[in-house]
Amino acid sequence: MQSVLKILAEVETGAVTPAEAVARSFDAIDRLDGPLNAFAHVADRKAALASAAKAGGPLAGIAVGLKDIFDTHDMPTELGTPVYAGRQPKTDAASVAMMRARGAVVAGKTVTTEFAFLNPAATRNPHNLDHTPGGSSSGSAAAVAAGMVPIATGTQTGGSVIRPAAYCGVAGYKPSFRLVPTVGVKTFSWSLDTLGFFAAGVADAAEFVARLTGRPLAAETVDPKALRVGLYRSGVWGEASPDMKAAVRDAARRLAANGATVTEIAEPGALSDAREAHSTIQNFEAAMALAFEWENHRHQMSEVLFKALEQGRSIRPDTYDEARRTARRARHETTELFDKVDILLTPSATGPAPQGLESTGSPIFNKLWTLTGNPCVNVPGLRDKAGMPLGIQLVARFARDRLVLSAGTLLETLLSDT
């Protein structure tokens, strides 16, 4: 895989030029993407390298894969659906404009599931082509895992960053809600949609987003002896596979062996209720966000999306409002959890990537934290008996993004000590 930190260091020391660094990604895409189908559209190489040659910002030399729901003025944005085949925006999404202004170059648009929902796309998992890469940010996770780009963007409405990152064995970072603007990114559920990032390692993602936003997010050294870790026993713990449960226990053991205080945390009832409220909020809002598409193009939608929007249209406003109240109670309860611990430790997914391309997997371990808006990272490093990646999810208090990124970097280091 390509490392953001390594590329930035090479550019800053003059070991490579920004254009040479970006050219590596175009070479890798040409060489590797055929069987993976991670890219929906690849940028014009000549124009991209010309932009890289002129770049001088803090992200110079970094080639980015953009999930194909981010508007780009110079490439199609087709949203993973024939409804928008050939659609060419006139402007960049706000986050894309920020990246370009800081010297990054867009290498291409990565494959997304239809409207960033559940209908699987054609992308395959780089670790085993017969397995899903997850979704909805399928192409972004696969592109980073295969070494085609050092960073890629995603969005998470349920589990669409953390889950594919886990399945593909890369770092995934879902920031605190609204830390990065969603302007110019196709809306599915405005209360839930959150931009996220994929990178080779947690510190790579942290450095990229720190330079992108100007916020102090770069990973710091964490003394494990000062870290209070909550092993979160959610109401859906039984959904995890035996290998996934063992991986979480292994991560907890390694943290404890290095001095961290690890305690088990039982899930409060308010958070169990909120997990159930997630779909009500998501589908009610999606039915409005995609009202035009429903009225004019629903015959072109997949069955799974059609049914979700149909169900969303049947939800009464008072039912939606009650679900929102449930979410507010859960956010309050979550804040109180972090009076006792610094970090929560949970599965990133129910297990390794499922075999077959008929499903993108379950977001059951992710959607609660999307609803509450807390920052999360997927920490790679563990595998099941068949060699497929298993991801560990860390969750921190709202707006404590640097802490979760730093703790994730620590855990990633501990997991690498076999």
C-alpha positions in Angstrom: 0.0 0.0 0.0 1.0 3.6 -0.5 1.6 5.7 2.6 0.5 9.3 2.9 3.2 10.0 5.5 6.0 8.5 3.3 4.9 10.4 0.2 4.8 13.7 2.1 8.2 13.1 3.5 9.6 12.2 0.1 8.2 15.3 -1.5 9.3 17.6 1.4 12.9 16.3 1.2 13.0 16.5 -2.5 13.4 12.7 -3.0 10.5 12.8 -5.5 8.6 15.6 -7.1 4.8 15.9 -6.6 4.3 14.9 -10.2 6.5 11.8 -9.8 4.6 10.8 -6.6 1.2 11.2 -8.4 2.4 9.3 -11.4 2.9 6.2 -9.2 -0.9 6.1 -8.6 -1.7 6.3 -12.3 0.7 3.5 -13.0 -0.8 1.4 -10.2 -4.3 2.0 -11.5 -3.4 1.0 -15.0 -1.7 -2.1 -13.7 -4.1 -3.3 -11.0 -7.6 -2.0 -11.4 -8.8 -4.4 -14.2 -9.9 -7.3 -12.0 -10.8 -5.1 -9.0 -13.0 -2.6 -10.7 -12.4 0.0 -8.0 -12.6 3.0 -10.3 -15.6 4.3 -12.1 -13.6 7.0 -13.9 -9.9 7.7 -14.1 -8.7 11.3 -14.4 -6.8 12.5 -17.5 -3.3 11.6 -16.6 -1.6 14.4 -18.5 -3.8 17.1 -16.9 -3.4 15.6 -13.5 0.4 15.4 -13.7 0.5 19.0 -14.9 -1.6 20.0 -11.9 0.7 18.1 -9.6 3.8 19.8 -11.1 2.4 23.1 -10.2 1.2 22.1 -6.7 2.9 23.6 -3.7 0.5 23.1 -0.8 0.7 20.8 2.2 -0.9 17.9 0.3 1.4 18.2 -2.8 2.2 14.7 -4.2 -1.0 13.1 -2.8 -3.3 11.4 -5.3 -6.9 11.0 -4.1 -9.6 8.5 -5.0 -13.0 10.2 -4.7 -16.2 8.2 -4.0 -18.4 8.8 -7.0 -21.0 10.8 -5.1 -18.6 13.8 -4.7 -19.1 16.4 -7.4 -16.1 17.1 -9.6 -16.1 19.8 -12.3 -13.7 17.9 -14.6 -15.0 14.3 -14.2 -18.5 12.7 -14.3 -20.3 12.1 -11.0 -22.7 9.3 -11.6 -23.7 8.2 -8.1 -23.5 4.5 -9.0 -26.8 4.5 -10.9 -27.9 4.6 -14.5 -30.2 7.5 -13.6 -27.1 9.8 -13.6 -25.0 8.2 -16.3 -22.8 10.9 -17.9 -23.8 13.5 -15.3 -21.2 16.3 -15.4 -21.3 18.8 -12.5 -20.1 22.4 -13.0 -18.4 22.7 -9.6 -16.4 20.6 -7.2 -17.7 19.5 -3.8 -16.4 21.7 -1.0 -14.1 19.0 0.3 -12.7 18.4 -3.2 -12.0 22.1 -3.7 -10.2 22.1 -0.3 -8.0 19.1 -1.4 -7.1 20.7 -4.7 -6.3 24.1 -3.1 -3.9 22.3 -0.7 -2.1 20.6 -3.6 -3.7 17.2 -3.8 -4.6 15.7 -7.2 -7.8 13.7 -7.9 -6.7 10.5 -9.6 -10.3 9.4 -10.3 -13.8 8.6 -9.1 -14.1 5.3 -7.1 -17.0 3.0 -7.5 -20.0 3.5 -5.1 -23.1 1.4 -4.6 -26.3 2.9 -6.0 -26.8 6.3 -4.3 -24.4 5.1 -1.6 -27.0 2.6 -0.3 -27.0 -1.2 -0.1 -27.2 -2.6 -3.6 -23.8 -4.1 -4.3 -21.4 -2.7 -6.9 -19.0 -4.7 -9.1 -15.9 -3.9 -7.1 -14.0 -6.9 -5.6 -12.0 -7.4 -2.5 -8.2 -7.2 -3.2 -7.5 -9.9 -0.6 -9.8 -12.4 -2.3 -11.7 -11.5 -5.5 -14.5 -13.8 -4.5 -15.4 -11.6 -1.5 -17.1 -8.3 -1.2 -15.1 -5.2 -0.4 -18.0 -3.9 1.6 -20.0 -0.8 0.8 -21.1 1.7 0.1 -17.6 3.1 -0.3 -16.6 -0.1 -2.1 -14.1 1.3 -4.6 -12.4 3.6 -2.2 -11.5 0.9 0.3 -10.3 -1.5 -2.5 -8.3 1.2 -4.2 -6.3 1.9 -1.0 -5.9 -1.7 -0.1 -4.6 -2.6 -3.6 -2.0 0.3 -3.4 -3.5 2.3 -6.2 -3.9 5.5 -4.2 -2.6 6.6 -0.8 -5.9 8.1 0.3 -9.6 7.8 -0.7 -12.8 9.4 0.4 -16.0 7.8 1.5 -19.2 8.6 3.2 -20.9 6.8 6.1 -24.7 6.9 6.7 -24.7 3.5 8.4 -21.3 1.7 8.2 -20.0 2.7 4.8 -16.5 3.7 5.9 -15.6 1.6 8.9 -17.0 -1.7 7.5 -15.3 -1.7 4.0 -12.1 -0.5 5.7 -12.3 -3.6 7.9 -13.1 -5.9 5.0 -10.2 -4.6 2.9 -7.7 -4.4 5.8 -7.0 -0.6 5.7 -7.5 2.2 8.1 -10.8 3.9 8.0 -11.7 7.2 9.7 -15.2 8.5 10.3 -14.8 12.0 11.8 -17.1 13.6 14.2 -20.3 14.7 12.5 -19.9 17.8 10.3 -16.1 18.1 10.9 -15.7 17.9 7.1 -18.3 19.7 4.9 -20.7 17.6 2.9 -21.6 20.4 0.5 -21.5 19.0 -3.1 -21.9 15.3 -1.9 -25.1 13.6 -2.8 -27.4 13.5 0.3 -29.0 10.4 1.4 -29.8 11.3 5.1 -28.8 14.7 6.2 -28.8 13.8 9.9 -26.4 10.9 9.4 -24.2 11.4 6.2 -20.6 11.9 7.3 -17.5 12.2 5.2 -14.7 9.7 5.9 -11.3 8.6 4.7 -9.4 5.4 3.8 -5.6 5.1 4.1 -2.9 2.5 4.6 -2.6 3.3 8.3 -4.4 5.3 10.9 -1.6 7.9 11.1 -1.7 8.3 7.4 -5.4 9.2 7.5 -4.8 11.5 10.5 -2.1 13.4 8.7 -4.1 13.9 5.5 -7.2 15.2 7.3 -5.0 17.4 9.6 -3.5 19.1 6.5 -6.8 19.2 4.7 -8.7 20.9 7.5 -6.0 22.8 9.3 -7.1 21.2 12.5 -4.7 19.6 15.1 -5.5 16.0 14.1 -2.1 14.4 13.4 -1.6 11.3 15.6 0.3 11.9 18.8 2.2 9.5 21.0 -0.2 8.0 23.6 1.0 6.6 26.8 -1.1 3.4 27.2 -0.8 3.6 30.9 -2.9 6.7 30.8 -5.5 5.2 28.5 -8.9 4.1 29.9 -10.4 1.6 27.4 -14.0 0.4 27.5 -14.6 -3.0 26.0 -18.1 -2.3 24.7 -20.6 -5.2 25.1 -23.4 -4.0 22.8 -26.8 -5.5 22.6 -25.7 -7.0 19.2 -22.5 -8.6 20.5 -23.9 -12.0 19.5 -23.9 -10.9 15.9 -20.1 -11.0 15.8 -18.4 -14.2 14.5 -16.2 -16.2 16.8 -13.1 -14.9 15.0 -14.3 -11.3 15.4 -15.0 -11.8 19.1 -11.5 -13.3 19.5 -10.0 -10.4 17.6 -11.6 -7.8 20.0 -10.4 -9.8 23.0 -6.9 -9.9 21.5 -6.9 -6.1 21.0 -8.1 -5.6 24.6 -5.4 -8.0 25.9 -2.6 -6.2 24.1 -3.7 -2.8 25.3 -4.0 -4.1 28.9 -0.6 -5.8 28.6 0.9 -2.4 27.8 -0.6 -0.7 30.8 -4.0 0.5 29.6 -6.9 0.1 32.0 -9.5 -2.1 30.3 -13.0 -2.5 31.7 -16.2 -4.0 30.2 -19.0 -1.6 29.5 -22.5 -2.8 29.2 -24.7 -1.0 26.6 -27.2 1.4 28.1 -30.8 0.9 27.1 -30.9 4.3 25.4 -28.2 3.3 23.0 -29.9 0.0 22.1 -33.1 2.0 21.4 -31.1 4.4 19.2 -29.7 1.6 17.1 -33.3 0.6 16.3 -34.2 4.3 15.6 -31.4 4.6 13.0 -33.4 3.1 10.1 -36.4 5.3 10.8 -34.4 8.5 10.6 -32.4 7.2 7.6 -35.3 6.1 5.5 -37.6 9.0 6.3 -34.9 11.5 5.2 -33.8 9.4 2.2 -37.4 9.4 0.9 -37.3 13.2 0.9 -33.7 13.5 -0.3 -34.4 11.3 -3.3 -38.0 12.6 -3.9 -37.1 13.7 -7.5 -35.5 10.4 -8.3 -38.5 8.5 -6.9 -41.0 10.5 -8.9 -39.1 10.3 -12.2 -36.8 7.3 -12.1 -37.9 4.7 -9.6 -38.3 2.1 -12.4 -34.4 2.3 -12.7 -33.8 1.7 -9.0 -32.7 -1.6 -7.4 -35.3 -3.5 -5.4 -33.5 -2.9 -2.1 -33.4 0.9 -2.6 -37.0 0.9 -3.9 -38.2 -0.8 -0.8 -36.3 1.4 1.6 -37.7 4.6 0.0 -41.2 3.1 -0.2 -40.9 2.3 3.6 -39.5 5.8 4.2 -42.4 7.4 2.5 -44.8 5.5 4.8 -43.2 6.8 8.0 -45.3 9.4 9.8 -43.6 12.7 10.8 -44.4 12.1 14.5 -42.7 8.7 14.3 -39.6 10.4 12.7 -39.7 13.1 15.4 -39.8 10.4 18.2 -36.8 8.7 16.6 -34.9 12.0 16.6 -35.7 12.4 20.3 -34.4 8.9 20.8 -31.2 9.9 19.0 -30.8 13.0 21.2 -31.1 10.9 24.3 -28.5 8.4 23.0 -26.0 11.3 22.3 -26.4 12.4 25.9 -26.0 8.9 27.2 -22.9 8.4 25.0 -21.3 11.5 26.4 -21.7 10.1 29.9 -20.0 6.9 28.9 -16.8 8.9 28.2 -16.8 10.2 31.8 -15.6 6.6 32.7 -13.4 5.8 29.7 -11.4 7.5 27.0 -12.0 5.1 24.2 -14.5 2.4 23.4 -13.3 -0.9 21.8 -15.8 -2.7 19.5 -16.0 -4.8 16.4 -15.8 -2.9 13.1 -18.0 -5.6 11.4 -19.6 -8.9 12.2 -16.6 -10.7 10.9 -14.4 -10.8 7.7 -15.8 -9.8 4.3 -18.6 -12.2 3.3 -18.0 -14.4 0.3 -19.8 -13.4 -2.9 -20.8 -10.1 -4.3 -24.5 -10.3 -3.5 -24.2 -8.3 -0.2 -22.0 -5.6 1.2 -22.2 -7.0 4.7 -24.0 -5.8 7.8 -23.5 -2.3 9.4 -24.9 -3.5 12.7 -21.7 -2.5 14.6 -21.4 0.9 13.0 -24.8 2.6 12.6 -25.2 3.5 16.3 -22.0 5.6 16.2 -23.0 7.2 13.0 -26.3 8.2 14.6 -24.5 9.7 17.7 -21.9 11.4 15.6 -18.9 10.2 17.5 -15.5 9.9 15.7 -14.5 6.3 14.9 -11.5 4.5 13.3 -11.1 1.1 11.9 -7.7 -0.3 13.0 -6.3 -2.9 10.7 -3.8 -5.6 11.5 -5.6 -8.8 12.5 -6.8 -11.7 10.2 -9.0 -14.7 10.5 -7.9 -18.3 10.0 -8.4 -18.0 6.2 -6.2 -14.9 6.1 -9.0 -12.3 5.6 -8.7 -9.0 7.4 -10.6 -8.4 10.7 -11.1 -4.8 11.8 -11.1 -3.3 15.3 -13.3 -0.2 15.8 -12.3 2.5 18.3 -14.8 5.2 19.3 -14.1 8.4 21.2 -16.1 11.3 22.7 -17.6 13.7 20.2 -15.0 16.1 18.9 -12.1 14.1 20.4 -11.0 13.1 16.9 -7.3 13.5 17.6 -7.6 11.1 20.6 -9.2 8.3 18.6 -6.7 8.7 15.8 -3.8 8.6 18.2 -5.2 5.7 20.1 -5.8 3.9 16.8 -2.2 4.5 15.8 -1.1 3.0 19.1 -3.3 -0.1 18.7 -2.2 -0.6 15.1 1.4 -0.7 16.4 0.5 -3.2 19.1 -1.4 -5.4 16.6 1.7 -5.5 14.4 3.7 -7.1 17.2 2.9 -10.7 16.5 
